[in-house]
Amino acid sequence: MRRRRLWRWKLWLVTAVTASLLLVLAIPWLSLYGPYLRLRLSPETGPEVTVRTEQDTLLRMPMEEYLVGVLAGEMMPQDPPEALKAMAVAARSFAWLRVERGERLCATVHCQVWLSPEERLRRWGALQTPRFTERLLSAVAATRGQMLLYGNKVIDATYHASCGGRTESAAAVWGREIPYLQSVSCPEKADLREARFTPGELDARLGTTLATMGAKERRNAVEVVDKTETGRVKRVRVAGEEIEGTRFRSALGLASTDLRLNWDGSGLRVETRGHGHAVGLCQAGAVAMAEKGDCYERILSHYYPGTRLETLY
């Protein structure tokens, strides 16, 4: 009887010690991988995502399938493979962060442009579609399950079409300091554009009365009053009221806030450099880096400094 009690006590002690050791070992593992346990248990095609199309239809599909449509909408299939791979990782990270937040993904620039197989066929034609699709599939497959992390969290991997030679920080554009979204140099060739507006057109878009003013008065009515460190317009004075540069860009439908205002006899001429908010990965810059021989890992570390690449499924 005494031996049986001693044996039970030893068994309980061994069980308790083993459980304690497992708990001690599990805590750091769970802190590191726990948040992405769902991802690590995903099939090779990735977790399912829901996409709202422009026709307001909800589609469910695996992440890796979704990314082929994103690459088709956001890049050119002829772009260098390393640029396509970098974009696949950025798009995967961008999408997963929003899925994690419980958000639905849309198929437009509000989220990420996504093209269905039918839209790709219409855009590329029957002859090119198989070849172009294979290029995109290869980029997605080569980076399967890879996402960018900062610390222990998947990053908000924002990106844009063209930065004009230098990206912008998140703090300068959105007022939020994000360590991995800082201003960095970019090797892209500047995307230069020009837009013209008559006083009447400006009045319709800005709610001003420029058409009733003289030329000198108009110049003073619309002027840049503040810029970011990279030279992008931060604030504009419009008829005595100061507005954000991003709001001014949106009102006039301009390509970027890297702009110059020039008044002439017919109205306002606006010259812009780049296309998009200029935060995060620059798609044109990624293509330029890939053409110079940089790998996708190098491209990603350049535009998202301080992050690490990890395969989560």
N, C-alpha and C positions, 0 to 999 in steps of 0.2 A: 504493500500500500504506500509505504514511504517512498519507495523507488519510483512508483508510478507518478506520485505528486512531483517528485524531483524532475522526472522526465518531462512532465507537462510544463513545469516552470521553465525548463531549458528551451523547450519548443516555443513557448510564448516569448522568451527573451530573444531567441534567434529571429522569430517572425517580426518582433518589434524593431530590432536592429536593422533587419533587411528592409523593412518598410521605411524606416527613417533614412537609410542610405539612398533608397530609390527616390524619396521625396527631395532630399538634398540635391541629388543629381538631376531630378526633373525640373526643379525651379529655374535654373539657368537655361535649360533647354526650352522650357515653355516660354520664358521671357524672350528668347531669341526667335523661336519658331512658332510658338503658340498662335500669334495673330494670323499666321499664314498656313495654319494646319489644313484649312479647307483647300487652299491652293495645292499643298503638297500631296493631298489625297486625290487631286483631280486627275482625270485621264490625260493621255498625251495631247488630246485636242484642247485641253484647258477647261476652265469652268464655263458654264453657260452664261451668256450675256443677253440682255433684251435691248433691241434697237427699235426706236420709233422712226419710221420712214417719213419722207416728205408727204406721202399720201395718208399719213396718220395711222399706218398699220403697224402693229407690234409684232416683231419677229424675234424668235429665240434661236440662238445658234452658239456653237462652241467659240471660245475666244479666238483660237487660231484661224478659224474660218472667217470670223469677223474681221481680223486684221488684214486679210487679203483684200477685202473690200475697201478698207481704210487706205492701204497703200495705193490702191487704184485711184482713190479720190484725192489723196493728198500729194502724191508724187507722180513722176513720169516713169512708166515701166522701163524706159531706156536708160534711166539714171544708173550710175555705177552701183554694183552689188553692195559695196560697203555702206553707201549712203542709204540704200533701201533697208539694210539690216539695222542701221542706227535708228531709222525712222520706225521700224517694226518694234524695237525695244521701247522707244519713247511712247509710241501709240499704245502699246500693251500696258505700260505703267500708268499712263494717263487714264485709260479705260478702267483698269482695275481699281484705282483710287476712287473713282466715281461709283463703281459697283459696290465697293466697300461702304460707301456713304449711303447706299440705298437709292442712288439716282439712276434714272433710265438714261440710256445713251440715245442721242438723236443722230440723224444722218447728215447734218449740215455743219457749217463752220461754227455754229454755237458749241458743238461738241467736237466731233471729227467728221470730216466728209467721208461718207461710206457709199460705195457704188455696188448695187446688186449685180449678179451675173448678167442679167438682161441689159442693165445700163452699160456695163463694160462692153458687151457685144455691140450695142449701138454706137458706142464711142470709138471702139477700135476696129470694128468690122470682123467678118468671119475669118478672113485670112490671117490677121495679126493676133486675134484674141487668144488662141492656144499658146502661142509663143510668149506673149506678154504675161499671161496668167502664170505660166511656168516660172518666169523670172520672179514674180511676186511670191509664189508658193515657196520657192527656194530661199528667199530672204526670211520669210516667216519660219520655215523649218530649221534654218541654220541658227535661229535665236530662240527656239521653242522654250517657252516658260521663263525666259529671262526678263527681269525687271530691274529698275534702278532703285537703290535704297539709300537713304541718308539716315545714319544712326540705325534704327531698327524699323524704319517705316518706308513704305513705297512712296516715292516722291511724286509731286505734282509736275509731271514732265510736260510743261507747256512748250509750244513751238510755234513758228510762224514762217511765212514764205521767204521773206527777205529783210535783212536788217540794215542794209546800206553801208556796211563796213564795220559796225560795232553793235553788239546787242545791248539791250537796256536791262536795268535791274528791276525786280518786281517792286521794290520800294518806290522807285521813281514813277512807275506806271499805275500800280494799284495801292500804293501806300502801305504795303506789308513787307517787312524785312524777311526774306527767305534766303538762308545761307547759300543754297546751291543755285539760286537764280540771280546771279550777279552780272554786271556788264563785262563782256569779254570781247577781244578782237575777233574779226571775222574776215576770211580771205575772199568772200564773194565779190563779184563785180556788181557795183551799185545798180539797182533797178530805179532808173530815173523816169518820172512821169510829170505831166503838166495838166492842170485843169483850169478852165476859165469860167468866170461867173459875171453876169451883168449885175448892176445894182439891184434890178428887180428880182433876179434869181436869188441873190443873197437875202433880200428882204423876205422872200417866201420861205427860205430855209432857216434864217436866224431870227426872224420876227423883228427886223429893224426897219428903218425908213430911209435907207441910203439913197433911194431913187430921187428923193426930194432935196438931197444935200448937194453942195458944190464939191468939186474934186478934192480940195484940201481938207474939207470937213470929213469926207469919206475916209481918207487916210487915217485920220485921228480916231475915227469911230471904230475901226477894226485894226488892232495892232497887237503884236506879241509883247507880253510884259514879263514873262519868265520862261527860262529854259532849264532842262535837266543838265547834268554834268556832261552828257554825251551830245548835247546840242539840240535835243528834241524839244518841241514846244510843250511847256508845262501848263502855262496859263495864257489866255487871250482875253483882251478887253474888247467887248462887243457892245457898242452904244452905252458905254459907261459902266457896264456890268462885266466883272471878271468871271470867266468860265474855264473849266478844265480843258487842256489841250485835247484829251481823248474825246470830250463832248463836242468840241469844235470839229474835229476830224469826222466824227460820226454824222454830225449835222450836214456837212458838205460832201459826205461820201468819199473822203480822201483816202489814199492808199496807206498813209502813215502820218505820224506826228513830227517826223523829220522833214520840216517844210519851210519854205520861204514865201513871203507875201510880197507881191509886186503889183502896184496899181498903174494902169495905163489909161488911155483915152476911152477904151471900151468897157473897162471894169477891172476886176481883180484876177490876176494870174497867180496860181499857186503851184510852185514846183515842189515835188516830194522825192525823197530818197527812200527806197525800201518799200515793203508791203507787209502790213500786219503790226502787232503790238511790240514786236522786237524782243520779247522775253523768252529765254530758253533757247532751244535748238533752232538754228536758222537753216531752213531746208536748202536754200541756195548755197549757203556756206558749207553744209554737210556734203553737198555734191562737189564743191570745189576742193574740199579736203580729201575726199575719196579719189578725185581725179589726180591729186598730187601723190597718192599712194598711202594715205592714212587708213588704218583699219577702223572698223565701226566702234571698237572699244575706245580708241583714241578720240574719235569724234565725240562720243558721248561724254568722256571725261573732260573734254574741252568746254563743252557748252553747259555741263552740269557739274561744276567743280566740287570736289569733296564727296561725291557719291560713289557707290560701289555697285558693280554688276553682279547679280545673283540669280541662279536658276531656281525658281520656286515651284516648278512642277515639271 
